Amino acid sequence: MIPIERILEEMERHLRAAKSAGDPAAQRESIAAIRALSEAALGSRPHNRMPEVKPVPLAAPAAPHNVPPAAPKQEEDGANGNSIFDF
């Protein structure tokens, strides 16, 4: 394992490089290195860990709602009988 002092020295070096860099790409590279060093110092890699899963209790089934019966279908001229467009 790498000593924490060595990791902190590298982080400080990358911080100085990010502050003195005139190029945004170089700043992002230094900041990404600081992030990687932080993860190494903490001993974890967030993107490799599985999220904690907690069981959720199921609710009791709801009582069925009383739905009024549908209106009778129209069978007169111009009506389509069993059409899905009957209202």
Beta strands, then each sheet from edge to edge (+ up, - down):
end
